[in-house]
Amino acid sequence: MPAYYYLALAICCEVIATASMKAVKGLSTPLPLVLVIAGYAMAFWMLILVVRVIPIGVTYAIWSGMGIVLVSVAAYFVYGQKLDTPALIGMALILLGVVVIQLFSKTAGH
């Protein structure tokens, strides 16, 4: 299932790009800026490939849900961002939603 590999790559690229945003300070920090631009470009290119196989609603649900959770994990390790209990519960529900789609949805393109 190459579409799911592309989706995983899109998620990783989006997480790198989003996590790099905080470090961008105009043109004085070129590496984070390059990571943001290249990360989003690659993420959207991979999403274009994914939606040819997996319905766009399912693709977006998985991409955005996993992105939210993984950006929060990256922010914890890179920037020391701590999440409170309601935020953690909300993210657990997002992950549960992705699992439900993958296990039970007939439109997930399996």
Residue, then its C-alpha position, 0 to 999 in steps of 0.5 A: m500500500p504505497a498510499y499509506y507510505y506516502l501518507a506517513l511521509a506527508i505526516c512526518c514532513e508536516v510535523i517537521a515543518t510545523a515544529s520548525m516554525k517556532a525557530v524561524k526568526g525571519l531570514s536570520t535563521p535560514l535552516p528553520l525557514v528552509l525546513v518549513i518551506a520544504g516540509y510543507a511542499m513535500a507534505f502537500w506533494m505526498l498528499i496529492l499522491v495519497v488522495r488519488v487512492i484514499p478518499i480525501g476525507v479519510t486522508y485529511a482526518i488521518w493527516s491532521g489527527m496524527g499531525i496534531v498529536l505528533v507536533s505536540v510530542a515534538a514540541y514537548f521534546v524540542y521546546g519543553q511544551k507541557l500539556d495538561t490533562p484535558a489536552l492529553i485526553g483530547m489527543a487520545l480521542i483524536l488517536l482513537g478516531v484514527v484507529v476507528i477509521q483504520l479498523f472499521s471504515k470501508t472507505a479507508g482504501h484498504 
